[in-house]
């Protein structure tokens, strides 16, 4: 006998990987906690994070909507779709540092960052350049909306039961004087790039881990009962500003994020990790979930990730509900709940990073 003698099949590559279809592997394992259908769930992160909110709503588990459109917008028939993508209109949050800075602003731990640009007669917030797609009529309107937005962010974090954060990138741009982090380099999605003001950094494992620790500590102080689920986006970089090939740079970025998420998850009982990255990107998947560009995730891949997520975190509650309805014990074998198998027709996402590859660039 030795320490490996009594381990179950998922602990061994030969017993669990080649013998089953990839779709049937339960890579998530036993979750640290379950999500109740009544839990208030908020999400943030890279482009891939948008799938989580969409699938939760499709599953009948409403995500928290902390920032609502003003009633006048409905009366004026203004498009309010940008309010539905995220619990608050912060747009994609690609780095833990960007998320940490947003939380600190929302909780008055740092001054509100006012960084705007005028373009085609409209004003845009460079910290959420596409989250408000039509911008604002005046600078004052943009400033007031940012203040209101951060109040909504505070409400979201204060009242959420579960927060799902999808880590996307290590490469980011920051303001040389104030130090604040941008979602994308100014001059791509909005604004104009200024090499004296806009500086590049590629976060290290130590920096990402420190940012996550500070984020967790700040969330714990604000909302002691909040649970956190970390994921890593499986989508490679659109472009890299390093001297490496984009494939190598992507490997660095995802490796750092995955290692940091694993380290943080191991330290905290209320922090879990869900393997979105592995389901899509692991070599054992044979690339079957990638689109023809080998970067975008095909619909069936998104479906695999999200049904696995729902099965892991809500599966027990669905089984309990079915048992109480028909009087059978919860241990009785049952098919998966219908909502876990239900596809979502629209898997398109909004992604500012795509602007890093400008139209007409050489290939």
MITI-510174 format. One record per residue (C-alpha): x, y, z; residue number from 0; residue in three letters. Coordinates in pm, 1 decimal. Each point is the difference from the previous one (the first is absolute). Layout:
<pt c1="X" c2="Y" c3="Z" k="NUM" r="ALA"/>
...
//
This chain:
<pt c1="0.0" c2="0.0" c3="0.0" k="0" r="UNK"/>
<pt c1="109.6" c2="356.9" c3="-72.5" k="1" r="UNK"/>
<pt c1="-169.9" c2="342.5" c3="-5.4" k="2" r="UNK"/>
<pt c1="-136.1" c2="-52.6" c3="-353.1" k="3" r="UNK"/>
<pt c1="-144.5" c2="-346.5" c3="60.5" k="4" r="UNK"/>
<pt c1="-356.6" c2="97.5" c3="92.2" k="5" r="UNK"/>
<pt c1="-44.1" c2="307.7" c3="-214.6" k="6" r="UNK"/>
<pt c1="-297.4" c2="13.5" c3="-237.2" k="7" r="UNK"/>
<pt c1="18.7" c2="-2.7" c3="-380.2" k="8" r="UNK"/>
<pt c1="3.6" c2="382.2" c3="-50.6" k="9" r="UNK"/>
<pt c1="339.6" c2="8.4" c3="175.0" k="10" r="UNK"/>
<pt c1="156.8" c2="-203.6" c3="-281.7" k="11" r="UNK"/>
<pt c1="50.2" c2="104.6" c3="-360.5" k="12" r="UNK"/>
<pt c1="-28.2" c2="-348.1" c3="-154.4" k="13" r="UNK"/>
<pt c1="-319.2" c2="-86.9" c3="188.7" k="14" r="UNK"/>
<pt c1="-187.3" c2="324.0" c3="-58.1" k="15" r="UNK"/>
<pt c1="120.4" c2="187.3" c3="-309.6" k="16" r="UNK"/>
<pt c1="33.3" c2="-230.5" c3="-305.2" k="17" r="UNK"/>
<pt c1="-289.0" c2="-231.4" c3="85.4" k="18" r="UNK"/>
<pt c1="-287.6" c2="251.4" c3="1.8" k="19" r="UNK"/>
<pt c1="-132.0" c2="252.1" c3="-251.0" k="20" r="UNK"/>
<pt c1="128.9" c2="345.8" c3="94.5" k="21" r="UNK"/>
<pt c1="-357.1" c2="120.9" c3="49.7" k="22" r="UNK"/>
<pt c1="-57.9" c2="-256.4" c3="275.9" k="23" r="UNK"/>
<pt c1="303.9" c2="83.2" c3="211.8" k="24" r="UNK"/>
<pt c1="-80.7" c2="180.2" c3="324.7" k="25" r="UNK"/>
<pt c1="306.0" c2="220.3" c3="21.1" k="26" r="UNK"/>
<pt c1="-149.7" c2="226.4" c3="264.6" k="27" r="UNK"/>
<pt c1="-2.7" c2="-269.1" c3="267.9" k="28" r="UNK"/>
<pt c1="-192.7" c2="56.8" c3="321.6" k="29" r="UNK"/>
<pt c1="-67.5" c2="373.0" c3="46.9" k="30" r="UNK"/>
<pt c1="86.0" c2="170.3" c3="328.3" k="31" r="UNK"/>
<pt c1="-353.5" c2="131.5" c3="28.2" k="32" r="UNK"/>
<pt c1="-332.1" c2="2.7" c3="-182.5" k="33" r="UNK"/>
<pt c1="-189.9" c2="292.2" c3="-147.2" k="34" r="UNK"/>
<pt c1="-362.7" c2="14.1" c3="107.3" k="35" r="UNK"/>
<pt c1="-256.8" c2="114.3" c3="-257.4" k="36" r="UNK"/>
<pt c1="-81.9" c2="288.4" c3="234.2" k="37" r="UNK"/>
<pt c1="361.1" c2="120.2" c3="23.8" k="38" r="UNK"/>
<pt c1="85.4" c2="340.2" c3="-138.6" k="39" r="UNK"/>
<pt c1="273.3" c2="-59.6" c3="-256.7" k="40" r="UNK"/>
<pt c1="220.6" c2="261.9" c3="-161.6" k="41" r="UNK"/>
<pt c1="262.0" c2="-49.5" c3="-269.0" k="42" r="UNK"/>
<pt c1="292.0" c2="193.4" c3="-144.6" k="43" r="UNK"/>
<pt c1="308.8" c2="-62.2" c3="-206.0" k="44" r="UNK"/>
<pt c1="114.4" c2="-44.2" c3="-357.0" k="45" r="UNK"/>
<pt c1="-223.4" c2="-56.6" c3="-301.6" k="46" r="UNK"/>
<pt c1="-57.6" c2="-363.8" c3="93.1" k="47" r="UNK"/>
<pt c1="-162.7" c2="110.6" c3="327.8" k="48" r="UNK"/>
<pt c1="-306.6" c2="119.3" c3="-190.1" k="49" r="UNK"/>
<pt c1="-96.3" c2="-362.3" c3="-68.2" k="50" r="UNK"/>
<pt c1="-39.4" c2="-67.2" c3="372.0" k="51" r="UNK"/>
<pt c1="-267.1" c2="264.4" c3="55.6" k="52" r="UNK"/>
<pt c1="-180.9" c2="-103.1" c3="-317.3" k="53" r="UNK"/>
<pt c1="-7.5" c2="-368.5" c3="87.2" k="54" r="UNK"/>
<pt c1="-103.4" c2="60.6" c3="360.3" k="55" r="UNK"/>
<pt c1="-297.2" c2="201.8" c3="-120.8" k="56" r="UNK"/>
<pt c1="-84.5" c2="-273.0" c3="-252.3" k="57" r="UNK"/>
<pt c1="12.5" c2="-251.3" c3="286.4" k="58" r="UNK"/>
<pt c1="-257.5" c2="201.9" c3="190.8" k="59" r="UNK"/>
<pt c1="255.6" c2="134.3" c3="246.4" k="60" r="UNK"/>
<pt c1="-21.8" c2="379.4" c3="-28.5" k="61" r="UNK"/>
<pt c1="326.8" c2="186.5" c3="32.2" k="62" r="UNK"/>
<pt c1="11.9" c2="316.1" c3="205.4" k="63" r="UNK"/>
<pt c1="-79.9" c2="313.4" c3="-198.7" k="64" r="UNK"/>
<pt c1="145.7" c2="283.4" c3="206.3" k="65" r="UNK"/>
<pt c1="-4.3" c2="273.8" c3="-265.4" k="66" r="UNK"/>
<pt c1="-335.7" c2="50.5" c3="-168.3" k="67" r="UNK"/>
<pt c1="-86.6" c2="229.6" c3="-291.5" k="68" r="UNK"/>
<pt c1="-178.7" c2="322.0" c3="89.1" k="69" r="UNK"/>
<pt c1="-375.5" c2="-31.5" c3="-73.8" k="70" r="UNK"/>
<pt c1="27.7" c2="288.8" c3="-246.3" k="71" r="UNK"/>
<pt c1="221.0" c2="-214.6" c3="-222.4" k="72" r="UNK"/>
<pt c1="-288.1" c2="-240.9" c3="-54.1" k="73" r="UNK"/>
<pt c1="-238.7" c2="284.8" c3="-75.6" k="74" r="UNK"/>
<pt c1="245.5" c2="142.5" c3="-254.5" k="75" r="UNK"/>
<pt c1="54.8" c2="-344.7" c3="-157.7" k="76" r="UNK"/>
<pt c1="372.5" c2="20.0" c3="73.2" k="77" r="UNK"/>
<pt c1="190.8" c2="-327.8" c3="-39.0" k="78" r="UNK"/>
<pt c1="62.6" c2="-136.6" c3="351.7" k="79" r="UNK"/>
<pt c1="182.0" c2="-320.5" c3="-100.8" k="80" r="UNK"/>
<pt c1="326.0" c2="122.7" c3="155.0" k="81" r="UNK"/>
<pt c1="-163.0" c2="-23.6" c3="344.0" k="82" r="UNK"/>
<pt c1="-73.7" c2="-370.2" c3="-46.7" k="83" r="UNK"/>
<pt c1="353.4" c2="-123.4" c3="-72.1" k="84" r="UNK"/>
<pt c1="134.2" c2="56.2" c3="351.1" k="85" r="UNK"/>
<pt c1="-144.0" c2="44.0" c3="351.8" k="86" r="UNK"/>
<pt c1="125.5" c2="359.5" c3="-23.4" k="87" r="UNK"/>
<pt c1="116.2" c2="184.0" c3="-311.8" k="88" r="UNK"/>
<pt c1="372.7" c2="-52.3" c3="49.8" k="89" r="UNK"/>
<pt c1="63.7" c2="-187.1" c3="-324.9" k="90" r="UNK"/>
<pt c1="265.6" c2="-267.0" c3="-24.1" k="91" r="UNK"/>
<pt c1="248.1" c2="-14.5" c3="287.0" k="92" r="UNK"/>
<pt c1="306.0" c2="-179.6" c3="-130.4" k="93" r="UNK"/>
<pt c1="230.5" c2="11.7" c3="304.1" k="94" r="UNK"/>
<pt c1="-35.8" c2="-49.1" c3="373.9" k="95" r="UNK"/>
<pt c1="166.5" c2="339.4" c3="43.7" k="96" r="UNK"/>
<pt c1="-271.5" c2="173.9" c3="-198.4" k="97" r="UNK"/>
<pt c1="-264.5" c2="-172.7" c3="213.8" k="98" r="UNK"/>
<pt c1="181.8" c2="96.6" c3="319.9" k="99" r="UNK"/>
<pt c1="21.9" c2="365.9" c3="-104.2" k="100" r="UNK"/>
<pt c1="-370.2" c2="2.8" c3="-87.1" k="101" r="UNK"/>
<pt c1="-89.4" c2="-140.3" c3="342.4" k="102" r="UNK"/>
<pt c1="225.5" c2="249.5" c3="176.8" k="103" r="UNK"/>
<pt c1="-166.0" c2="290.1" c3="-180.7" k="104" r="UNK"/>
<pt c1="-345.2" c2="-135.0" c3="81.6" k="105" r="UNK"/>
<pt c1="86.0" c2="-27.9" c3="371.4" k="106" r="UNK"/>
<pt c1="180.1" c2="335.5" c3="28.8" k="107" r="UNK"/>
<pt c1="338.3" c2="-164.6" c3="56.0" k="108" r="UNK"/>
<pt c1="139.0" c2="204.8" c3="-288.1" k="109" r="UNK"/>
<pt c1="-122.0" c2="310.2" c3="-184.5" k="110" r="UNK"/>
<pt c1="-240.2" c2="-46.7" c3="-288.3" k="111" r="UNK"/>
<pt c1="194.8" c2="-13.9" c3="-325.6" k="112" r="UNK"/>
<pt c1="-126.2" c2="249.4" c3="-256.4" k="113" r="UNK"/>
<pt c1="166.8" c2="-78.0" c3="-331.5" k="114" r="UNK"/>
<pt c1="-207.1" c2="96.3" c3="-302.5" k="115" r="UNK"/>
<pt c1="43.3" c2="78.9" c3="-366.7" k="116" r="UNK"/>
<pt c1="-211.3" c2="198.0" c3="-244.6" k="117" r="UNK"/>
<pt c1="-54.1" c2="-172.9" c3="-332.2" k="118" r="UNK"/>
<pt c1="-242.5" c2="93.8" c3="-278.6" k="119" r="UNK"/>
<pt c1="-184.9" c2="237.2" c3="230.0" k="120" r="UNK"/>
<pt c1="-53.7" c2="-259.0" c3="275.3" k="121" r="UNK"/>
<pt c1="184.9" c2="-63.5" c3="327.2" k="122" r="UNK"/>
<pt c1="128.0" c2="-346.6" c3="90.9" k="123" r="UNK"/>
<pt c1="127.5" c2="-149.2" c3="325.0" k="124" r="UNK"/>
<pt c1="337.8" c2="-158.1" c3="-79.5" k="125" r="UNK"/>
<pt c1="-38.6" c2="-244.1" c3="290.6" k="126" r="UNK"/>
<pt c1="-306.3" c2="-147.5" c3="-170.6" k="127" r="UNK"/>
<pt c1="34.3" c2="112.7" c3="-361.7" k="128" r="UNK"/>
<pt c1="-262.1" c2="-231.9" c3="-149.5" k="129" r="UNK"/>
<pt c1="-220.2" c2="-66.1" c3="301.3" k="130" r="UNK"/>
<pt c1="-182.4" c2="322.7" c3="-84.0" k="131" r="UNK"/>
<pt c1="7.8" c2="-39.1" c3="-378.4" k="132" r="UNK"/>
<pt c1="-151.7" c2="337.1" c3="-91.8" k="133" r="UNK"/>
<pt c1="195.9" c2="197.7" c3="257.4" k="134" r="UNK"/>
<pt c1="-135.3" c2="313.9" c3="165.4" k="135" r="UNK"/>
<pt c1="-117.5" c2="334.7" c3="-128.8" k="136" r="UNK"/>
<pt c1="221.6" c2="202.7" c3="235.8" k="137" r="UNK"/>
<pt c1="301.9" c2="-47.7" c3="224.8" k="138" r="UNK"/>
<pt c1="-215.6" c2="78.4" c3="304.0" k="139" r="UNK"/>
<pt c1="-242.4" c2="-277.3" c3="-97.9" k="140" r="UNK"/>
<pt c1="288.1" c2="-245.8" c3="-33.0" k="141" r="UNK"/>
<pt c1="135.4" c2="98.0" c3="342.1" k="142" r="UNK"/>
<pt c1="-337.0" c2="-28.6" c3="172.8" k="143" r="UNK"/>
<pt c1="-69.1" c2="-334.6" c3="-164.9" k="144" r="UNK"/>
<pt c1="333.5" c2="-135.0" c3="123.6" k="145" r="UNK"/>
<pt c1="-83.9" c2="102.6" c3="356.2" k="146" r="UNK"/>
<pt c1="-340.5" c2="-168.4" c3="-27.6" k="147" r="UNK"/>
<pt c1="161.2" c2="-306.7" c3="-159.6" k="148" r="UNK"/>
<pt c1="238.5" c2="-44.6" c3="293.1" k="149" r="UNK"/>
<pt c1="-290.1" c2="26.0" c3="245.6" k="150" r="UNK"/>
<pt c1="-157.0" c2="-288.9" c3="-192.7" k="151" r="UNK"/>
<pt c1="327.6" c2="-195.4" c3="14.6" k="152" r="UNK"/>
<pt c1="7.5" c2="46.3" c3="377.4" k="153" r="UNK"/>
<pt c1="-357.3" c2="-126.8" c3="21.1" k="154" r="UNK"/>
<pt c1="87.7" c2="-300.6" c3="-216.5" k="155" r="UNK"/>
<pt c1="291.7" c2="-109.1" c3="214.7" k="156" r="UNK"/>
<pt c1="-183.9" c2="75.6" c3="323.8" k="157" r="UNK"/>
<pt c1="-307.2" c2="-206.3" c3="-82.5" k="158" r="UNK"/>
<pt c1="140.3" c2="-289.0" c3="-206.6" k="159" r="UNK"/>
<pt c1="12.1" c2="-350.1" c3="143.6" k="160" r="UNK"/>
<pt c1="234.4" c2="-130.0" c3="-270.5" k="161" r="UNK"/>
<pt c1="243.5" c2="191.0" c3="-221.1" k="162" r="UNK"/>
<pt c1="144.9" c2="-171.5" c3="-309.5" k="163" r="UNK"/>
<pt c1="320.2" c2="160.5" c3="-132.1" k="164" r="UNK"/>
<pt c1="149.6" c2="-111.0" c3="-332.0" k="165" r="UNK"/>
<pt c1="368.3" c2="88.4" c3="-32.6" k="166" r="UNK"/>
<pt c1="94.7" c2="85.0" c3="-356.2" k="167" r="UNK"/>
<pt c1="334.7" c2="173.8" c3="-45.2" k="168" r="UNK"/>
<pt c1="330.0" c2="88.8" c3="161.0" k="169" r="UNK"/>
<pt c1="88.5" c2="262.3" c3="-262.4" k="170" r="UNK"/>
<pt c1="-154.1" c2="337.7" c3="76.8" k="171" r="UNK"/>
<pt c1="46.0" c2="375.6" c3="-35.8" k="172" r="UNK"/>
<pt c1="7.8" c2="258.0" c3="276.5" k="173" r="UNK"/>
<pt c1="11.1" c2="376.7" c3="47.0" k="174" r="UNK"/>
<pt c1="358.1" c2="110.7" c3="65.4" k="175" r="UNK"/>
<pt c1="-89.7" c2="270.9" c3="252.7" k="176" r="UNK"/>
<pt c1="-297.6" c2="-137.5" c3="192.9" k="177" r="UNK"/>
<pt c1="81.8" c2="-368.8" c3="-49.6" k="178" r="UNK"/>
<pt c1="-356.2" c2="-110.9" c3="-77.2" k="179" r="UNK"/>
<pt c1="-54.9" c2="-297.0" c3="-230.2" k="180" r="UNK"/>
<pt c1="-185.9" c2="6.8" c3="-330.6" k="181" r="UNK"/>
<pt c1="-202.7" c2="-289.8" c3="-143.3" k="182" r="UNK"/>
<pt c1="168.1" c2="61.1" c3="-336.8" k="183" r="UNK"/>
<pt c1="264.5" c2="237.8" c3="-126.0" k="184" r="UNK"/>
<pt c1="-142.2" c2="346.4" c3="-74.1" k="185" r="UNK"/>
<pt c1="-2.8" c2="55.2" c3="-372.3" k="186" r="UNK"/>
<pt c1="-138.0" c2="-346.2" c3="-77.3" k="187" r="UNK"/>
<pt c1="-365.5" c2="-6.0" c3="102.7" k="188" r="UNK"/>
<pt c1="-21.4" c2="372.2" c3="84.3" k="189" r="UNK"/>
<pt c1="222.4" c2="300.3" c3="46.0" k="190" r="UNK"/>
<pt c1="352.5" c2="67.6" c3="-118.9" k="191" r="UNK"/>
<pt c1="318.2" c2="-174.1" c3="106.8" k="192" r="UNK"/>
<pt c1="262.0" c2="222.4" c3="167.8" k="193" r="UNK"/>
<pt c1="331.7" c2="-180.1" c3="61.5" k="194" r="UNK"/>
<pt c1="88.0" c2="245.7" c3="276.5" k="195" r="UNK"/>
<pt c1="-319.5" c2="-76.4" c3="191.0" k="196" r="UNK"/>
<pt c1="-104.4" c2="-352.7" c3="-91.3" k="197" r="UNK"/>
<pt c1="246.3" c2="-265.0" c3="116.0" k="198" r="UNK"/>
<pt c1="9.5" c2="-377.1" c3="-46.1" k="199" r="UNK"/>
<pt c1="51.7" c2="-267.8" c3="264.2" k="200" r="UNK"/>
<pt c1="-14.1" c2="-377.6" c3="-5.0" k="201" r="UNK"/>
<pt c1="-104.7" c2="-115.6" c3="345.6" k="202" r="UNK"/>
<pt c1="200.6" c2="-272.7" c3="171.0" k="203" r="UNK"/>
<pt c1="-131.7" c2="-291.2" c3="202.4" k="204" r="UNK"/>
<pt c1="94.7" c2="182.1" c3="321.8" k="205" r="UNK"/>
<pt c1="-186.8" c2="313.7" c3="-110.2" k="206" r="UNK"/>
<pt c1="-315.4" c2="-186.4" c3="-104.4" k="207" r="UNK"/>
<pt c1="-0.2" c2="-198.9" c3="324.4" k="208" r="UNK"/>
<pt c1="47.0" c2="317.6" c3="206.4" k="209" r="UNK"/>
<pt c1="-282.6" c2="173.6" c3="-188.6" k="210" r="UNK"/>
<pt c1="-233.4" c2="-294.2" c3="61.8" k="211" r="UNK"/>
<pt c1="90.7" c2="-11.8" c3="369.3" k="212" r="UNK"/>
<pt c1="-73.2" c2="370.4" c3="37.3" k="213" r="UNK"/>
<pt c1="-325.0" c2="-39.0" c3="-193.1" k="214" r="UNK"/>
<pt c1="-109.3" c2="-288.1" c3="223.9" k="215" r="UNK"/>
<pt c1="89.7" c2="193.8" c3="315.2" k="216" r="UNK"/>
<pt c1="-195.1" c2="305.7" c3="-115.6" k="217" r="UNK"/>
<pt c1="-301.7" c2="-211.1" c3="-94.8" k="218" r="UNK"/>
<pt c1="14.4" c2="-178.8" c3="334.7" k="219" r="UNK"/>
<pt c1="-8.8" c2="331.4" c3="183.6" k="220" r="UNK"/>
<pt c1="-291.3" c2="126.1" c3="-208.1" k="221" r="UNK"/>
<pt c1="-201.8" c2="-324.3" c3="-12.8" k="222" r="UNK"/>
<pt c1="125.7" c2="-270.5" c3="240.6" k="223" r="UNK"/>
<pt c1="-233.1" c2="-271.8" c3="-132.2" k="224" r="UNK"/>
<pt c1="89.1" c2="43.1" c3="-368.0" k="225" r="UNK"/>
<pt c1="128.7" c2="-311.3" c3="-180.4" k="226" r="UNK"/>
<pt c1="235.4" c2="33.1" c3="-297.3" k="227" r="UNK"/>
<pt c1="42.1" c2="-223.9" c3="-304.2" k="228" r="UNK"/>
<pt c1="310.1" c2="56.7" c3="-212.7" k="229" r="UNK"/>
<pt c1="27.6" c2="-109.2" c3="-361.1" k="230" r="UNK"/>
<pt c1="260.1" c2="61.7" c3="-270.4" k="231" r="UNK"/>
<pt c1="-113.0" c2="92.9" c3="-348.4" k="232" r="UNK"/>
<pt c1="104.2" c2="-260.6" c3="-259.7" k="233" r="UNK"/>
<pt c1="14.0" c2="264.5" c3="-274.0" k="234" r="UNK"/>
<pt c1="358.4" c2="86.5" c3="-107.9" k="235" r="UNK"/>
<pt c1="123.8" c2="356.1" c3="-45.6" k="236" r="UNK"/>
<pt c1="-108.1" c2="188.9" c3="-309.6" k="237" r="UNK"/>
<pt c1="340.7" c2="166.0" c3="-6.6" k="238" r="UNK"/>
<pt c1="302.3" c2="38.2" c3="225.3" k="239" r="UNK"/>
<pt c1="213.1" c2="308.4" c3="62.1" k="240" r="UNK"/>
<pt c1="290.2" c2="-212.4" c3="120.3" k="241" r="UNK"/>
<pt c1="282.9" c2="-110.3" c3="-230.6" k="242" r="UNK"/>
<pt c1="-131.6" c2="-356.3" c3="3.3" k="243" r="UNK"/>
<pt c1="-213.9" c2="-180.5" c3="-252.8" k="244" r="UNK"/>
<pt c1="-365.0" c2="46.0" c3="94.5" k="245" r="UNK"/>
<pt c1="-37.0" c2="-374.4" c3="61.5" k="246" r="UNK"/>
<pt c1="291.6" c2="0.4" c3="246.1" k="247" r="UNK"/>
<pt c1="-127.2" c2="319.1" c3="165.0" k="248" r="UNK"/>
<pt c1="-344.6" c2="-158.6" c3="37.8" k="249" r="UNK"/>
<pt c1="154.9" c2="-304.9" c3="161.1" k="250" r="UNK"/>
<pt c1="179.2" c2="220.8" c3="252.8" k="251" r="UNK"/>
<pt c1="-313.0" c2="198.8" c3="78.2" k="252" r="UNK"/>
<pt c1="-229.0" c2="-298.2" c3="49.5" k="253" r="UNK"/>
<pt c1="263.7" c2="-191.3" c3="197.9" k="254" r="UNK"/>
<pt c1="46.0" c2="290.0" c3="240.4" k="255" r="UNK"/>
<pt c1="-373.6" c2="46.3" c3="46.1" k="256" r="UNK"/>
<pt c1="-63.7" c2="-371.3" c3="47.2" k="257" r="UNK"/>
<pt c1="282.7" c2="-33.3" c3="252.8" k="258" r="UNK"/>
<pt c1="-115.4" c2="307.4" c3="191.9" k="259" r="UNK"/>
<pt c1="-361.7" c2="-121.4" c3="6.7" k="260" r="UNK"/>
<pt c1="110.9" c2="-341.1" c3="127.0" k="261" r="UNK"/>
<pt c1="216.1" c2="149.6" c3="272.1" k="262" r="UNK"/>
<pt c1="-273.5" c2="236.5" c3="117.5" k="263" r="UNK"/>
<pt c1="-266.1" c2="-272.5" c3="-9.4" k="264" r="UNK"/>
<pt c1="215.1" c2="-223.4" c3="220.8" k="265" r="UNK"/>
<pt c1="40.3" c2="275.9" c3="260.6" k="266" r="UNK"/>
<pt c1="-365.9" c2="92.2" c3="51.1" k="267" r="UNK"/>
<pt c1="-292.9" c2="-224.9" c3="90.5" k="268" r="UNK"/>
<pt c1="-251.6" c2="240.8" c3="-155.3" k="269" r="UNK"/>
<pt c1="186.4" c2="23.1" c3="-333.0" k="270" r="UNK"/>
<pt c1="-50.2" c2="-270.3" c3="-265.3" k="271" r="UNK"/>
<pt c1="148.8" c2="-60.5" c3="-345.0" k="272" r="UNK"/>
<pt c1="-197.3" c2="-118.1" c3="-301.3" k="273" r="UNK"/>
<pt c1="198.7" c2="-148.3" c3="-294.9" k="274" r="UNK"/>
<pt c1="-139.6" c2="191.4" c3="-299.0" k="275" r="UNK"/>
<pt c1="353.3" c2="32.0" c3="-131.5" k="276" r="UNK"/>
<pt c1="76.7" c2="-370.7" c3="17.5" k="277" r="UNK"/>
<pt c1="-329.4" c2="-110.8" c3="-156.2" k="278" r="UNK"/>
<pt c1="67.2" c2="205.5" c3="-313.1" k="279" r="UNK"/>
<pt c1="377.6" c2="21.2" c3="-26.0" k="280" r="UNK"/>
<pt c1="151.4" c2="-318.7" c3="136.2" k="281" r="UNK"/>
<pt c1="183.2" c2="-209.9" c3="-259.2" k="282" r="UNK"/>
<pt c1="-219.4" c2="-298.3" c3="90.8" k="283" r="UNK"/>
<pt c1="-300.1" c2="181.6" c3="-149.7" k="284" r="UNK"/>
<pt c1="162.0" c2="-28.7" c3="-347.7" k="285" r="UNK"/>
<pt c1="-100.6" c2="362.9" c3="-66.8" k="286" r="UNK"/>
<pt c1="-355.8" c2="-109.8" c3="-73.0" k="287" r="UNK"/>
<pt c1="-154.0" c2="310.3" c3="157.1" k="288" r="UNK"/>
<pt c1="199.9" c2="257.9" c3="-193.0" k="289" r="UNK"/>
<pt c1="-128.3" c2="193.3" c3="-298.6" k="290" r="UNK"/>
<pt c1="189.5" c2="-0.3" c3="-328.6" k="291" r="UNK"/>
<pt c1="227.7" c2="284.6" c3="115.5" k="292" r="UNK"/>
<pt c1="117.0" c2="-223.0" c3="290.1" k="293" r="UNK"/>
<pt c1="-76.9" c2="285.2" c3="240.5" k="294" r="UNK"/>
<pt c1="-373.7" c2="49.3" c3="34.4" k="295" r="UNK"/>
<pt c1="-198.1" c2="-260.8" c3="190.0" k="296" r="UNK"/>
<pt c1="-268.8" c2="-177.7" c3="-201.1" k="297" r="UNK"/>
<pt c1="-357.1" c2="-8.3" c3="129.5" k="298" r="UNK"/>
<pt c1="23.5" c2="-364.8" c3="100.5" k="299" r="UNK"/>
<pt c1="306.9" c2="80.6" c3="210.1" k="300" r="UNK"/>
<pt c1="-179.5" c2="279.5" c3="181.2" k="301" r="UNK"/>
<pt c1="-288.1" c2="-239.1" c3="56.3" k="302" r="UNK"/>
<pt c1="230.5" c2="-265.0" c3="149.9" k="303" r="UNK"/>
<pt c1="159.3" c2="250.9" c3="237.9" k="304" r="UNK"/>
<pt c1="-323.9" c2="151.2" c3="117.9" k="305" r="UNK"/>
<pt c1="-201.0" c2="-319.3" c3="36.4" k="306" r="UNK"/>
<pt c1="290.8" c2="-139.4" c3="203.0" k="307" r="UNK"/>
<pt c1="-4.3" c2="314.4" c3="211.9" k="308" r="UNK"/>
<pt c1="-373.1" c2="-29.4" c3="61.8" k="309" r="UNK"/>
<pt c1="25.5" c2="-371.1" c3="70.0" k="310" r="UNK"/>
<pt c1="278.5" c2="56.5" c3="253.9" k="311" r="UNK"/>
<pt c1="-140.1" c2="296.5" c3="189.1" k="312" r="UNK"/>
<pt c1="-376.3" c2="-40.4" c3="-35.8" k="313" r="UNK"/>
<pt c1="-39.7" c2="-372.3" c3="-69.0" k="314" r="UNK"/>
<pt c1="-64.4" c2="-104.2" c3="360.6" k="315" r="UNK"/>
<pt c1="-270.7" c2="260.4" c3="45.9" k="316" r="UNK"/>
<pt c1="-171.0" c2="-113.1" c3="-319.5" k="317" r="UNK"/>
<pt c1="6.6" c2="-360.0" c3="121.8" k="318" r="UNK"/>
<pt c1="-138.5" c2="102.2" c3="339.6" k="319" r="UNK"/>
<pt c1="-279.9" c2="192.8" c3="-164.2" k="320" r="UNK"/>
<pt c1="-90.5" c2="-297.5" c3="-218.7" k="321" r="UNK"/>
<pt c1="3.4" c2="-233.1" c3="300.0" k="322" r="UNK"/>
<pt c1="-231.2" c2="216.2" c3="206.2" k="323" r="UNK"/>
<pt c1="-236.3" c2="23.0" c3="-296.2" k="324" r="UNK"/>
<pt c1="-39.9" c2="-373.1" c3="-60.9" k="325" r="UNK"/>
<pt c1="69.7" c2="-136.8" c3="349.5" k="326" r="UNK"/>
<pt c1="301.2" c2="-209.0" c3="-103.6" k="327" r="UNK"/>
<pt c1="324.1" c2="7.6" c3="198.8" k="328" r="UNK"/>
<pt c1="263.3" c2="242.3" c3="-130.3" k="329" r="UNK"/>
<pt c1="251.5" c2="-284.5" c3="-30.2" k="330" r="UNK"/>
<pt c1="-207.0" c2="-168.0" c3="-271.7" k="331" r="UNK"/>
<pt c1="169.7" c2="19.7" c3="-341.9" k="332" r="UNK"/>
<pt c1="-156.1" c2="263.7" c3="-222.6" k="333" r="UNK"/>
<pt c1="63.7" c2="153.6" c3="-337.9" k="334" r="UNK"/>
<pt c1="153.1" c2="343.3" c3="0.3" k="335" r="UNK"/>
<pt c1="-249.1" c2="285.2" c3="42.8" k="336" r="UNK"/>
<pt c1="-133.4" c2="129.6" c3="-328.1" k="337" r="UNK"/>
<pt c1="150.0" c2="345.1" c3="48.9" k="338" r="UNK"/>
<pt c1="351.3" c2="-146.0" c3="16.0" k="339" r="UNK"/>
<pt c1="-38.1" c2="-143.3" c3="-348.7" k="340" r="UNK"/>
<pt c1="-178.5" c2="298.6" c3="-153.2" k="341" r="UNK"/>
<pt c1="212.5" c2="187.3" c3="-256.9" k="342" r="UNK"/>
<pt c1="20.8" c2="375.6" c3="-27.6" k="343" r="UNK"/>
<pt c1="-45.9" c2="120.2" c3="-354.7" k="344" r="UNK"/>
<pt c1="207.7" c2="319.3" c3="13.6" k="345" r="UNK"/>
<pt c1="358.3" c2="-43.5" c3="119.4" k="346" r="UNK"/>
<pt c1="141.3" c2="321.2" c3="-149.5" k="347" r="UNK"/>
<pt c1="189.4" c2="221.7" c3="244.1" k="348" r="UNK"/>
<pt c1="119.6" c2="358.9" c3="13.3" k="349" r="UNK"/>
<pt c1="380.7" c2="16.3" c3="1.2" k="350" r="UNK"/>
<pt c1="205.5" c2="321.0" c3="11.1" k="351" r="UNK"/>
<pt c1="326.0" c2="-191.6" c3="-43.6" k="352" r="UNK"/>
<pt c1="-89.8" c2="-62.0" c3="-363.3" k="353" r="UNK"/>
<pt c1="79.7" c2="368.6" c3="-67.0" k="354" r="UNK"/>
<pt c1="369.5" c2="-79.5" c3="61.4" k="355" r="UNK"/>
<pt c1="-3.7" c2="-136.4" c3="-354.5" k="356" r="UNK"/>
<pt c1="-105.8" c2="300.0" c3="-201.1" k="357" r="UNK"/>
<pt c1="-170.6" c2="-43.1" c3="-338.9" k="358" r="UNK"/>
<pt c1="247.5" c2="-0.5" c3="-284.1" k="359" r="UNK"/>
<pt c1="298.4" c2="-119.4" c3="200.3" k="360" r="UNK"/>
<pt c1="252.0" c2="-213.8" c3="-183.8" k="361" r="UNK"/>
<pt c1="-36.2" c2="-376.6" c3="36.4" k="362" r="UNK"/>
//
